[in-house]
Amino acid sequence: MKLPVELIIRILTELDFEPLKACMKVSKSLRNVVKGSSVLQYHIQLFSRGFIDGASGYPHLRTSTAKQRALSNLQDSWSELLPRWKSWLSPTKTLSGRKLTGGIWTTYEDQGSEGPFISLTTLPSISRNIEIQERKIEERKIKLTRKLIDFAIDPSQDLLFLVEKSTASEAGYQLHFRTMSQNTPHPQARKETIEYLPPDHAEEELIIQISENLIIILVILYNHEWDLEFTSLVIWDWHKGKHLVSYDGGLRVVSSFAHVTPSRFMLAEYFLFPRHLRKHDPHIRLALFDLRAKRDGTHQFVYVESLLFPPMGHLPDWGDRKVTEFEIRSDPGPVITHDSPDHPSPFHLDPTSRLFLVTLRLTDVSAVNVTSSWHFKFCIPFDTVIKAAPLARPTSYLFEVPITKYLTAGNDCDAYDTLPPNISKKHIMPESASRILSTEPIGRDWAAWAQGGVSVLPLIERSYFVFGMRCAGLEAIHGDDTHVELVILDFSPFAVSDHVEDRRDPGFSRALCYAGRLTDSREIFDIDIGEEEGLSFVETRRIIPRTAGVLMDIENILFLRYNAEHEGVGLDVGAWNL
């Protein structure tokens, strides 16, 4: 039976990249259909670059050919680090918070005469046909009645998420769900406000991520020595106004997390020893958990796997060795699995084409006025994580959380985390750590999961930011106090395979690079095995005026520059649209 070409094309567009390539190899007629179809050519380009097709209602992108050209132009701009638009955002004297999500630059100020407010700036976008109107970028302010602890936005759901101090408890938080467009209660939220009560400590840090119906917050509380005193990952279904699960790490510190898939979470964990025992190995690991619903409608965190790092050896010349940073950096935006009518885009990143940058810093703070530190940066692609612990594994170890208790107190409070008085600190003894390790699943050691799938990066001095498969940073230029190098590392397979060496411009370079090996740091890590070559990546550099920080998303790079006129307080923000 001979099928119409239009139907064959429709069927082929439902295939993933690998099956589509297989069809082209086994059938000459199918290969001709693919090569002659602009729809399938665009489909292939999306897959090869790690994108998913999005909205189709843009007047300037009505056809697949136009979309393919727009995607190619965007990729070319990234490859050359040449913006198609440059602009400056409104300067500010003080900033208490800032985020870049989905093409919207959001800032929070609470020190001005106007009182606290949030500013939402929609950045220009060639792909989404958002132009600068009369040379002015669209900016909108939302006045607040109270100061915030933190905030987050999700343009794909028109969600403005605000965290305030509770009026009912000095230590508690109020979580508010508002609309970005109107600053009104969000219609999808069953509860306008949720209360959360952690233990009472002075210094706090919140790490927030929104992913569709989930609000995920890592609550970190510090003691007076800036040791992590309490950590808890708390997850709510904000549509239902329901607390789903909390996990405090047991006797481990949870210092960071990443939302890998809608159900999979990756947590950075380690043991914290008292000061005089910090020469012992903190047993750093990336712990993988699945969020699963039970038959009774409640949820549980199910332990899946641990991705272990090599053990740390004893350093005789180190005194108080301290893990001062163990952080997972990835896309700050939601794990998008479909296009949204609230914030449409012609194409967006495939959530499986992502990079996790794990930063580790060890510091010796024992000497007075002198500190020694070691910095490590591990680039881990999504595929490496999933290969080490495939989704929907048939057997998983149910992790019972022994310390955190979950109580419900009426309709106004959804989660209380309490610690018994005799376990009020995260400090444990080395023998306790050994006992815990002996009762847990062993996990996958470094050689088993990282060989050939993890890159140990050279030092990028400042401002690490990750989006998709790219990592951005800044490096100083020796002898030049007025410029820095913008460095973009692209780990996507397309960038590596399509790479062309380019050093035609004194202020620009592009080269194929290979990361270092952990065996180069044997003085820190107890590792003797021969390592495979790390992942290759394309390193692009361009000299720019001196900049303090950099952020990026799918088509924007923001540069943060402190204004000397305001004695280091003022912040100028430059925007590149690529």
Buried (B, 14 or more C-beta within 10 A) or exposed (E): EEEEEEEBBEEBBEBEEEEBBEBBEEEEEBBEBBEEBBBBBBBBBBBBBBBBBBBEEBEEBEEBEBBBBBBEBBBEBBBBBEBBBEBEBEEBEEBBBBBBBBBBBBBBBBEEEEEBBBBBBBBBBBBBEBEEEEEEBBEEEBEBEBEBBBBBBBBBBBBBBBBBBBEEBEBBBBBBBBBBEEBEBBEBBEBEBBBBBBBEBEEBBBBBBBBBBBBBBBBBBBBEEEBBBBBBBBBBBBBEBBBBBBBBBBBBBBBBBBBBBBBBBBBBBBBBBEBEEBBBBBBBBBBBBBBEEEEEEEBBBBBBBBBBBBBBBEBEEBBBBBBBBBBBBBBBBBBBEEBBEBBBBBBBBBBBBBBBBBBBBBBBBBEEEEEBEBBBBBBBBBEBBBEBBEEEEEEBEEBEBEBBEBEEEEEEBBBBBEBEEEEEBBBBEBEEBEEBEEEEEEBBBBBEBBBEBBBBBEEBEEBBBBBBBBBBBBBEEEEEEEBBBBBBBBBBBBBBEEBEEEEEEEEBBBEEBEBBBBBEBEEBBEBEEEBEEBBBBBBBBBBBEBBBBBBBBBBBBBBBBBBEEBEEEBBBBBBBBB
